[in-house]
Amino acid sequence: MKKLYLLAVLLILFSYKLKAQKVDAKRMESRILALGEFGKNPQGGVTRLAFSEEDLEAREYTISLMEKAGLSVRIDAAGNIIGRRKGKKDDKPVIIFGSHIDSVPLGGNYDGDVGVIGAIEVIEMMNKNNIHTTHPLEVIVFCNEEGGLVGSSAVSGALSPEGLKVKSQVGLTMAEGIRKIGGNPDKIHEAIRNPEELKAFVELHIEQGSILYDEGLEIGVVEGIVGIGWWDISIEGFANHAGTTPMDKRKDAMVAASELILDINSIATTTPGKQVATVGRIEAKPGAPNVIPGEVVMSLEIRDLSQEKIDQIFKDIKTASQEIEKKYDVQISFEEIELNIAPAPTDVTIRSLIVESAKESGFKYKLMPSGAGHDAQDMAKITPTAMIFVPSVNGISHSPEEFTTPSDMANGATVLYHTILKIDKIK
């Protein structure tokens, strides 16, 4: 009986220790709201475009938090903010975690911000508990995530000279913007990280969908970031008078396009898996109410964690298009748009550590894909990478209505904290 009693006491103490090691939800909320003042819009969200004055101010605020937490802060050649905490063996590979703070126009206060503020909270927790990791740690704030994963693509070596010439949403080229925020586009190669010097990367982020919220779950363990395939579809019929051409004599490109859209939806819906397929843009030509459309051009986007699944869905859609060609006497062609967004599976080992951390903290979790792009997909090219999701209320994101509760933010940062400690113990 004495052994059972001692075991029960130890379990209670262990449970208490885990519960005690949760980040400060109120502090996270106050910092999120303070960050939201930079670029605050009347709708309640933020417009904090990369390289804008609002972005500069928010970066200075974030740097102040990092320095207050004892991090040694620098800005790399790509304009990424990096705060380093020395390890007991500082020459060991570094564990990196963070996200971004730039927003879309009329965006919200949580996309990216939760990952940055949460990462700083992890450092604060380690300071509070007098924990010194064996590996060095780095909190990173990637620049211009919303404008094309610019900072993370530079780190992974994927940012090309042509990419530096692309104009950002504030009118500056990427090179000009990077220079404005303290980077050096002339030495962009210096931002590239050597995979041998990296232990892992973990990104905490809001889900930007409604799965966790709808199912009442606290943590999403991301299996991977989906790949994206884009095509332009052209349907060639024959433009003719809408009043004088009998229905059975028509080569109506719009009718054919409509049936193809329904087939695309049906194929994506009935094929086993979590893939999605979308027609988001359509144009009929010549575009007059009294002319049968002779040509329709529309977009096709397919997303999935598996490139093979993307290829299969596309193949099935193309097969369906061939039947439509015969039925309506039209010609359908597909032009692939080069995106270079391949699926980015997360690291199985780190994923399991996130699951362990969620369980130990008493959080309900779910394995799930990320349907949106993140800096993690670039980092996955050079180091073991994982992502932690927390709920978005009603699945709203990229909107002033975007909201994640303080407790959910703190839950995510708590799981991040325990996950980083577990990664540190991996030999």
Secondary structure, DSSP 8 states (H G I E B T S, - for coil): -HHHHHHHHHHHHHHHHHHHS---HHHHHHHHHHHTTTTB-TTSSB---TTSHHHHHHHHHHHHHHHHTT-EEEE-TTS-EEEEE--TTTTS-EEEEEEE----TTB-SSTTHHHHHHHHHHHHHHHHTT---SS-EEEEEES-STTTSHHHHHHHT---HHHHHSB-TTS-BHHHHHHHTT--GGGGGGG---GGGEEEEEEEEE-SSSHHHHHT-SEEEEEEE-EEEEEEEEEE-B-EETTTS-GGG-B-HHHHHHHHHHHHHHHHHHSSSS-EEE---EEEES--TTEE--EEEEEEEEEES-HHHHHHHHHHHHHHHHHHHHHHT-EEEEEEEEEEE--EE--HHHHHHHHHHHHHTT--EEEEEE-S--THHHHTTTS-EEEEEE--GGG--SSTT----HHHHHHHHHHHHHHHHHHHT--
